[in-house]
Amino acid sequence: MDRLLLVRHAEPEIHPDVPASEWRLTSRAMASTNQLAAVLLAFGPTRIVASPERKARETGRILADALQLPIGEDAQFAEQGAGPHEFLDDYREFRALVRDHFNRPDEVVMRQESSLAAGNRFGEGVKALDGEGAVPVVVTHGRIMASWLSALSGANAWDIWTGLRMPDLIEVDLEARAFRRIEFPLV
């Protein structure tokens, strides 16, 4: 496998009293994901693998149905430190915590997993996808995606994370250790 397609999940309904891993998609997110499916078709995807978190599973299911592809789940693509954790309702505070998380990649800054450990876990999941002629689509989350892409390419994880939309599409050239964001209109 020389190429991989990464999808950041679509926009979830945020409910502070519900763990983020259980947030479902908004109705607008479903329309955006259908638009993304039309864009993905040109890349010749062969299968969808989603994080087990609900927002990623739902995004993956929409893509799989639209593209008539098989779908599976892999916990290695779950968000960094995923699980039932305290919700930060101050977005500036959350962004500062994420920035600190990326600035100290080998330390656990948030949610019991360092950026480096999360990126390594993600990388193990990518290795397991390897198959001749395969073009897998991994539906995942922003922080872990940014951690892995940073380790792969040397790009700044914070810059990657702040540039991501919901949903978003990244094409990864594994041999060149490079990636590019694919533009498409959101609903």
C-alpha positions in Angstrom: 0.0 0.0 0.0 1.5 3.3 -1.1 -1.5 5.5 -0.5 -4.0 6.1 2.3 -7.0 8.3 2.6 -7.8 9.9 6.0 -11.2 11.3 6.8 -11.8 13.4 9.9 -15.3 12.6 11.1 -18.1 14.9 10.4 -19.6 17.5 12.8 -21.0 15.9 16.0 -23.8 17.1 18.2 -22.0 18.2 21.3 -23.6 17.1 24.6 -21.4 17.9 27.6 -23.2 15.3 29.8 -22.4 12.5 27.2 -18.9 11.2 26.6 -17.5 12.5 23.3 -17.1 9.0 22.0 -20.9 8.7 22.0 -21.7 11.9 20.2 -23.8 11.4 17.1 -23.6 13.4 13.9 -25.7 16.6 13.1 -28.1 16.5 10.2 -25.8 19.0 8.4 -22.9 16.6 8.9 -24.7 13.8 7.1 -25.1 16.1 4.0 -21.4 17.1 4.1 -20.4 13.5 4.4 -22.5 12.6 1.3 -20.6 15.4 -0.6 -17.3 13.9 0.6 -18.4 10.5 -0.7 -18.7 12.0 -4.2 -15.1 13.4 -3.9 -13.7 10.1 -2.5 -15.1 8.1 -5.5 -12.4 9.6 -7.7 -9.6 8.2 -5.5 -10.7 4.6 -6.0 -11.1 3.6 -2.3 -11.3 -0.1 -1.6 -12.7 -0.2 1.9 -13.6 1.9 4.9 -12.1 1.4 8.4 -13.5 3.6 11.2 -12.7 4.4 14.8 -15.2 2.7 17.1 -16.3 6.1 18.4 -19.9 6.9 17.3 -19.2 10.0 15.3 -16.5 8.2 13.2 -18.6 5.1 12.8 -21.6 7.1 11.6 -19.3 9.1 9.2 -17.8 5.8 8.0 -21.2 4.2 7.5 -22.5 7.0 5.3 -19.4 6.8 3.2 -19.5 3.0 3.0 -23.2 3.0 1.9 -22.7 5.8 -0.7 -19.6 4.1 -2.2 -20.8 0.5 -1.7 -17.7 -0.5 0.2 -17.1 -2.8 3.1 -16.7 -1.1 6.5 -14.8 -2.3 9.6 -13.7 -0.8 12.9 -10.3 -0.5 14.5 -9.7 0.9 18.0 -6.2 1.9 16.9 -7.9 4.8 15.1 -9.8 6.0 18.2 -9.1 9.6 19.3 -6.1 10.3 21.5 -6.9 9.3 25.1 -10.5 8.6 24.1 -13.0 7.7 26.8 -15.3 9.2 29.4 -13.5 12.4 30.4 -14.5 15.8 31.7 -15.8 18.1 29.0 -14.1 21.5 28.7 -16.9 24.0 27.7 -14.4 26.8 27.3 -13.1 26.3 23.7 -10.1 28.7 24.3 -9.1 26.5 27.3 -9.5 23.4 25.2 -7.4 24.8 22.3 -4.7 25.8 24.8 -4.6 22.3 26.2 -4.4 20.8 22.7 -1.6 23.1 21.8 0.3 22.1 25.0 -0.4 18.4 24.1 1.3 18.9 20.7 4.1 21.0 22.1 5.1 18.2 24.6 4.5 15.1 22.4 6.2 12.6 24.7 4.3 13.7 27.9 0.8 12.9 28.9 -0.8 16.4 28.9 -4.4 15.3 28.4 -6.5 12.2 28.6 -3.9 9.6 29.7 -2.1 9.3 26.4 0.7 11.4 24.9 0.6 12.7 21.4 3.6 10.5 20.6 1.9 7.4 22.0 -1.3 8.1 20.1 0.5 8.7 16.8 2.4 5.4 17.3 -0.8 3.5 18.0 -2.3 5.0 14.8 0.8 4.0 12.9 0.4 0.4 14.0 -3.2 0.5 12.7 -2.0 1.8 9.3 0.6 -1.0 9.1 -2.1 -3.5 9.7 -4.1 -2.1 6.7 -1.3 -2.9 4.2 -2.6 -4.8 1.2 -1.5 -4.9 -2.4 -3.5 -2.5 -4.5 -5.5 -1.4 -1.4 -6.7 2.2 -1.0 -8.2 2.2 2.4 -10.1 5.1 3.9 -9.6 5.6 7.6 -12.3 7.6 9.4 -10.7 9.0 12.5 -10.3 12.1 14.7 -8.3 15.4 14.6 -5.8 15.1 17.3 -4.6 11.5 16.6 -4.6 12.3 12.8 -2.4 15.4 13.4 -0.1 13.4 15.7 0.5 10.7 13.2 0.8 13.0 10.2 3.3 15.1 12.1 5.5 12.1 12.9 5.2 10.9 9.3 6.0 14.1 7.5 7.7 16.4 10.0 4.9 19.0 9.7 3.7 20.8 12.8 0.9 18.9 14.5 -0.8 22.1 15.8 -0.9 23.5 12.3 -2.4 20.3 10.9 -5.0 20.1 13.7 -6.1 23.7 13.4 -6.4 23.4 9.6 -8.8 20.4 9.7 -12.5 20.7 9.1 -15.4 18.3 9.9 -15.4 16.3 7.8 -12.1 16.6 6.0 -10.1 14.5 3.6 -6.3 14.0 3.6 -4.5 12.0 0.9 -1.3 10.4 2.3 1.6 9.3 0.1 3.2 6.7 2.4 6.4 6.3 0.2 7.1 10.0 0.1 6.0 10.5 3.7 3.8 13.4 2.6 0.2 14.4 2.6 -2.2 16.9 1.1 -5.6 18.1 2.1 -8.3 17.6 -0.6 -10.6 20.6 -0.9 -14.3 20.1 -1.3 -17.3 22.2 -0.4 -19.1 21.7 3.0 -22.8 22.0 3.3 
